[in-house]
Amino acid sequence: MSTDEQTQPAITGFPPEFATLMQLGDLVTPMAVRVAAHLHLVDHIQNGAHDVESLAKLTDSHQDTLRRLIRHLVAIDVLEESAPDHYVPTALGELLAHGHPLTQVGWLDPDHMIGRADLSLVHLFDAVRGGGSVYGQRYGREFWDDVSDDAVLGATFYDLMANGQKTIFSEVVKQRDWSGVRRILDVGGADGDLIAAVLAKEPGISATLLELPGPAARARARFEEAGLTGKADVVDGSFFDPLPGTADLIAVSFVLHNWPDEDAVRILRNCSDALEPGGSVLLIECADQSPSKPDRGFTSGDLRMLAYFGGRERTYEEWQELAVAAGMRIDSVSGTLAYGARMLSLVKSSD
């Protein structure tokens, strides 16, 4: 045996960190799963097409390369070959079906807004070096332009966000004390799910929702469907302009993480200016308070915010700094809600 052969480690002798790092850096598997979502593979299989030839025809794919993709999906336990050339989804793979109650298609398929936006992460190097978003670098226009101007992409974005936020809003309504609240102004309130949840519990509160024209139209339809016409009104506008009217509670839910600090401070200052005396701003956002190691879901979301729009997730300490910069202070913070969210109550520093 030569000296070189003696010094080369056997593949079985590699430390476990080697395999872990290779898996962490693997782009093949996440892209294969996204292609499967985009081709609706699991939907086609559940509708009776189990062989590669049939699936290739249904997805307008090259038969041999589709077979190679499916082979990898079997290797990663998304599909299984129950008989020769007969494929079925595993429990994991079933999450790629559009009709599954926990479907993950919206996060993966580039025909959906978040699946589309995630592909901008291939430019994360440029985002880190430049300190700003890279969605526009990939697509030639900014994230919010696509959401506002493309009805299909906008609908996929708001529908996906609503799935998780409804759970969070339900917890907010149960945990928060609404006594003394007369009027709510929901800034950037999307389809109006928070207002609808609050008014279902506290019908005596009046509410206004501020949104861009696209989601504002969806909110009006939502309120009409829920029988809230006359109790909740919708105003088309931007939270970078003075807010419409005043309120004793201004809600800002999952808005500020979309923006860098300078813009987030502008929004908070507009909220502060629109508060009735003694009123407060209700922020619903993630606020990591990990004493040592950061939460992986928090850090992953933070890098998404950077790539999509140059925004950021913030720790509790960073929210404190942002509040001070806007002439406010954090009066209280809740425990962790679903998906790592918290309620932060902000009041004017002089109150």
C-alpha positions as CSV (number, residue, x, y, z in Angstrom):
1,M,0.0,0.0,0.0
2,S,1.4,3.4,-1.0
3,T,1.9,6.3,1.4
4,D,-0.9,8.2,-0.4
5,E,-3.3,5.3,0.0
6,Q,-2.5,5.0,3.7
7,T,-3.2,8.7,4.3
8,Q,-6.5,8.9,2.4
9,P,-9.4,8.4,4.9
10,A,-11.9,5.7,4.1
11,I,-15.4,7.0,3.3
12,T,-16.7,5.2,6.3
13,G,-14.2,7.1,8.5
14,F,-15.6,10.5,7.8
15,P,-17.0,12.3,10.9
16,P,-20.8,12.7,11.0
17,E,-20.4,16.4,10.5
18,F,-19.2,15.7,7.0
19,A,-22.6,14.2,5.9
20,T,-24.5,16.9,7.8
21,L,-22.7,19.7,6.1
22,M,-23.2,18.1,2.7
23,Q,-26.9,17.8,3.4
24,L,-27.1,21.4,4.6
25,G,-25.4,22.6,1.4
26,D,-27.4,20.4,-1.0
27,L,-29.4,22.3,-3.6
28,V,-30.5,19.2,-5.5
29,T,-33.1,18.0,-3.0
30,P,-34.9,21.3,-2.3
31,M,-35.1,22.0,-6.1
32,A,-36.3,18.5,-6.8
33,V,-39.2,18.9,-4.3
34,R,-40.0,22.3,-5.9
35,V,-40.1,20.8,-9.4
36,A,-42.4,18.1,-8.0
37,A,-44.7,20.7,-6.6
38,H,-44.7,22.7,-9.8
39,L,-45.5,19.7,-11.9
40,H,-48.3,18.7,-9.6
41,L,-46.8,15.2,-9.5
42,V,-48.6,14.1,-6.3
43,D,-51.9,15.4,-7.6
44,H,-51.5,13.4,-10.8
45,I,-50.6,10.3,-8.9
46,Q,-53.6,10.6,-6.6
47,N,-55.8,11.0,-9.7
48,G,-54.6,7.6,-11.0
49,A,-51.4,8.2,-13.0
50,H,-48.8,6.0,-11.3
51,D,-46.3,5.2,-14.1
52,V,-43.6,7.4,-15.5
53,E,-44.9,7.4,-19.1
54,S,-48.4,8.6,-17.9
55,L,-46.8,11.2,-15.6
56,A,-44.5,12.5,-18.4
57,K,-47.5,13.0,-20.7
58,L,-49.5,14.8,-18.1
59,T,-46.7,17.1,-17.1
60,D,-45.3,17.6,-20.6
61,S,-41.9,16.4,-19.4
62,H,-39.1,14.4,-21.0
63,Q,-39.8,10.8,-19.9
64,D,-36.3,9.8,-19.0
65,T,-35.4,12.9,-17.0
66,L,-38.7,12.7,-15.2
67,R,-37.8,9.2,-14.3
68,R,-34.5,10.4,-12.8
69,L,-36.3,13.1,-10.8
70,I,-38.8,10.5,-9.5
71,R,-35.9,8.2,-8.6
72,H,-34.5,11.0,-6.3
73,L,-38.0,11.7,-4.9
74,V,-38.1,8.0,-3.9
75,A,-34.6,8.2,-2.4
76,I,-35.7,11.1,-0.1
77,D,-39.0,9.4,0.9
78,V,-41.3,11.8,-1.0
79,L,-42.5,8.9,-3.2
80,E,-42.2,5.2,-3.0
81,E,-42.3,2.5,-5.8
82,S,-44.9,0.1,-4.5
83,A,-44.5,-2.0,-7.6
84,P,-42.3,-1.8,-10.7
85,D,-43.0,1.6,-12.3
86,H,-45.9,2.2,-10.0
87,Y,-45.4,5.2,-7.7
88,V,-47.4,6.5,-4.7
89,P,-46.7,9.3,-2.3
90,T,-45.5,8.7,1.2
91,A,-47.1,10.6,4.1
92,L,-44.4,13.2,3.5
93,G,-45.2,13.4,-0.2
94,E,-48.9,13.8,0.4
95,L,-48.1,17.3,1.7
96,L,-47.4,18.2,-2.0
97,A,-51.1,17.6,-2.9
98,H,-53.1,20.8,-3.4
99,G,-56.1,19.3,-1.6
100,H,-54.2,18.3,1.6
101,P,-55.2,20.3,4.6
102,L,-51.5,20.9,5.4
103,T,-50.4,21.4,1.8
104,Q,-47.0,23.0,1.4
105,V,-47.4,23.7,-2.3
106,G,-47.7,27.5,-1.7
107,W,-44.2,27.5,-0.2
108,L,-42.6,25.5,-3.0
109,D,-44.3,26.0,-6.3
110,P,-42.9,29.0,-8.2
111,D,-46.4,29.7,-9.7
112,H,-47.2,30.8,-6.1
113,M,-45.8,34.0,-4.7
114,I,-43.7,32.6,-1.9
115,G,-42.4,29.7,-4.0
116,R,-41.5,32.3,-6.7
117,A,-39.8,34.6,-4.1
118,D,-37.8,31.8,-2.6
119,L,-35.9,31.3,-5.9
120,S,-34.4,34.8,-5.3
121,L,-32.4,33.2,-2.4
122,V,-29.9,31.9,-5.1
123,H,-28.8,35.6,-5.0
124,L,-28.3,35.6,-1.2
125,F,-24.6,36.3,-1.6
126,D,-25.5,39.6,-3.2
127,A,-28.1,40.4,-0.5
128,V,-25.5,39.8,2.2
129,R,-22.8,41.8,0.4
130,G,-25.2,44.7,-0.5
131,G,-27.5,44.7,2.5
132,G,-30.7,44.8,0.5
133,S,-33.3,42.7,-1.3
134,V,-32.5,40.6,-4.4
135,Y,-36.0,39.7,-5.6
136,G,-35.9,42.6,-8.1
137,Q,-32.5,41.4,-9.3
138,R,-34.0,38.1,-10.3
139,Y,-37.3,39.2,-11.7
140,G,-36.8,42.8,-12.8
141,R,-39.4,44.3,-10.5
142,E,-40.0,44.4,-6.8
143,F,-41.9,41.9,-4.6
144,W,-44.7,44.2,-3.7
145,D,-45.2,45.3,-7.4
146,D,-45.9,41.7,-8.3
147,V,-48.2,41.2,-5.3
148,S,-50.2,44.4,-6.2
149,D,-50.2,44.2,-10.0
150,D,-50.6,40.4,-10.6
151,A,-54.0,39.3,-9.3
152,V,-53.0,35.6,-9.3
153,L,-49.7,36.0,-7.5
154,G,-51.3,38.4,-5.0
155,A,-54.1,35.9,-4.2
156,T,-51.6,33.1,-3.7
157,F,-49.6,35.3,-1.3
158,Y,-52.5,36.5,0.8
159,D,-54.1,33.1,0.9
160,L,-50.9,31.5,2.1
161,M,-50.3,34.1,4.8
162,A,-53.9,33.9,6.0
163,N,-53.6,30.2,6.7
164,G,-51.0,30.7,9.5
165,Q,-52.2,34.1,10.6
166,K,-55.8,33.0,11.3
167,T,-54.4,30.6,14.0
168,I,-52.3,33.4,15.5
169,F,-55.2,35.9,15.4
170,S,-57.4,33.5,17.2
171,E,-54.9,33.3,20.0
172,V,-54.5,37.1,20.0
173,V,-58.3,37.6,20.4
174,K,-58.5,35.1,23.2
175,Q,-55.5,36.3,25.2
176,R,-55.8,40.1,24.9
177,D,-58.0,42.2,27.1
178,W,-60.2,44.3,24.8
179,S,-61.9,46.3,27.5
180,G,-61.7,50.0,26.9
181,V,-61.0,49.6,23.1
182,R,-63.5,51.6,21.1
183,R,-61.9,51.9,17.7
184,I,-59.3,49.8,15.9
185,L,-57.2,50.9,13.0
186,D,-55.6,47.9,11.3
187,V,-52.6,49.1,9.3
188,G,-51.7,46.9,6.4
189,G,-54.4,44.4,7.5
190,A,-54.5,42.3,4.3
191,D,-57.9,40.6,4.0
192,G,-59.2,41.8,7.3
193,D,-58.9,38.5,9.2
194,L,-57.7,40.2,12.5
195,I,-60.6,42.7,12.4
196,A,-63.1,39.9,11.6
197,A,-61.8,37.8,14.6
198,V,-61.9,40.8,17.0
199,L,-65.4,41.9,16.0
200,A,-66.7,38.3,16.3
201,K,-65.8,38.5,20.0
202,E,-66.3,42.2,20.6
203,P,-69.0,43.4,18.2
204,G,-69.2,46.8,19.9
205,I,-65.8,47.9,18.6
206,S,-65.6,49.9,15.4
207,A,-62.8,49.2,12.9
208,T,-61.0,50.6,9.9
209,L,-58.6,48.7,7.7
210,L,-55.9,50.4,5.6
211,E,-54.5,48.6,2.6
212,L,-53.3,48.9,-1.0
213,P,-56.1,48.7,-3.5
214,G,-55.8,45.0,-4.4
215,P,-56.0,43.6,-0.8
216,A,-58.4,46.4,0.1
217,A,-60.9,45.0,-2.4
218,R,-60.5,41.5,-1.0
219,A,-61.1,42.9,2.5
220,R,-64.3,44.6,1.5
221,A,-65.6,41.4,0.1
222,R,-64.5,39.5,3.2
223,F,-66.3,42.0,5.5
224,E,-69.5,41.8,3.4
225,E,-69.4,38.0,3.5
226,A,-69.0,38.1,7.2
227,G,-71.9,40.6,7.7
228,L,-69.5,43.3,8.9
229,T,-70.5,46.1,6.5
230,G,-71.2,49.2,8.6
231,K,-69.1,47.9,11.5
232,A,-65.8,47.8,9.6
233,D,-64.7,50.0,6.8
234,V,-61.8,49.8,4.4
235,V,-59.6,52.6,3.2
236,D,-57.3,52.4,0.2
237,G,-53.9,53.9,1.0
238,S,-50.3,53.6,2.1
239,F,-49.0,53.4,5.7
240,F,-46.2,55.7,4.6
241,D,-48.7,58.5,4.4
242,P,-50.6,60.0,7.4
243,L,-53.1,57.4,8.6
244,P,-56.8,57.9,8.0
245,G,-58.3,59.1,11.3
246,T,-57.4,58.2,14.8
247,A,-57.9,55.1,17.0
248,D,-57.2,54.0,20.5
249,L,-55.7,50.8,19.3
250,I,-53.7,50.6,16.1
251,A,-52.8,47.0,15.0
252,V,-49.8,46.3,12.8
253,S,-49.6,42.6,12.0
254,F,-46.6,41.1,10.2
255,V,-45.9,44.3,8.4
256,L,-42.8,45.8,9.9
257,H,-40.7,42.7,9.3
258,N,-41.1,43.4,5.6
259,W,-39.2,46.7,5.9
260,P,-35.7,47.8,6.9
261,D,-35.4,49.8,10.1
262,E,-35.7,53.3,8.5
263,D,-39.0,52.5,6.9
264,A,-40.3,50.6,9.9
265,V,-39.7,53.7,12.0
266,R,-41.6,55.8,9.5
267,I,-44.6,53.5,9.8
268,L,-44.5,53.4,13.6
269,R,-44.3,57.2,13.7
270,N,-47.4,57.5,11.6
271,C,-49.1,55.0,14.0
272,S,-48.0,57.1,16.9
273,D,-49.4,60.3,15.3
274,A,-52.8,58.6,14.8
275,L,-53.2,57.3,18.4
276,E,-55.9,58.7,20.7
277,P,-54.5,59.9,24.1
278,G,-53.7,56.8,26.2
279,G,-53.9,54.5,23.1
280,S,-51.5,51.8,22.1
281,V,-50.0,50.1,19.0
282,L,-50.5,46.3,18.9
283,L,-47.6,44.7,17.1
284,I,-48.0,41.1,16.1
285,E,-44.6,39.9,15.0
286,C,-41.9,37.3,15.8
287,A,-39.6,38.5,18.5
288,D,-36.9,36.0,19.3
289,Q,-35.8,35.9,22.9
290,S,-33.5,32.9,22.7
291,P,-30.9,33.4,25.5
292,S,-28.1,31.7,23.5
293,K,-28.6,29.8,20.3
294,P,-31.0,31.5,17.9
295,D,-34.2,29.7,16.7
296,R,-33.7,28.2,13.3
297,G,-37.2,29.2,12.1
298,F,-36.5,32.8,13.2
299,T,-33.2,33.0,11.4
300,S,-34.6,31.3,8.2
301,G,-37.4,33.8,8.1
302,D,-35.0,36.7,8.7
303,L,-32.9,35.8,5.6
304,R,-36.1,35.4,3.6
305,M,-37.2,38.9,4.6
306,L,-33.7,40.2,3.5
307,A,-33.9,38.5,0.1
308,Y,-37.5,39.3,-0.6
309,F,-37.7,43.0,0.4
310,G,-34.7,44.0,2.4
311,G,-36.7,43.6,5.6
312,R,-35.8,41.7,8.7
313,E,-37.1,39.6,11.6
314,R,-36.2,41.3,14.9
315,T,-35.3,40.1,18.4
316,Y,-37.0,41.6,21.4
317,E,-34.0,43.9,22.0
318,E,-34.2,45.1,18.3
319,W,-37.9,45.9,18.7
320,Q,-37.1,47.9,21.8
321,E,-34.5,49.9,19.7
322,L,-37.0,50.4,16.9
323,A,-39.7,51.6,19.3
324,V,-37.4,54.2,20.9
325,A,-36.4,55.5,17.5
326,A,-40.1,56.1,16.8
327,G,-40.6,57.9,20.1
328,M,-42.4,54.9,21.7
329,R,-41.6,52.2,24.2
330,I,-42.7,48.6,24.7
331,D,-45.3,48.5,27.4
332,S,-45.8,44.7,27.4
333,V,-45.0,41.6,25.5
334,S,-46.9,38.3,25.4
335,G,-45.6,34.8,25.5
336,T,-45.0,32.9,22.3
337,L,-48.0,32.3,20.1
338,A,-48.3,30.0,17.1
339,Y,-45.4,30.1,14.7
340,G,-43.2,32.0,17.1
341,A,-45.3,35.2,17.0
342,R,-45.8,37.5,20.0
343,M,-48.0,40.5,20.9
344,L,-46.0,43.6,21.7
345,S,-47.9,46.6,23.1
346,L,-46.2,50.0,22.3
347,V,-47.2,53.3,23.8
348,K,-45.9,56.8,23.3
349,S,-42.8,57.5,25.4
350,S,-44.5,60.4,27.1
351,D,-47.5,58.3,28.2
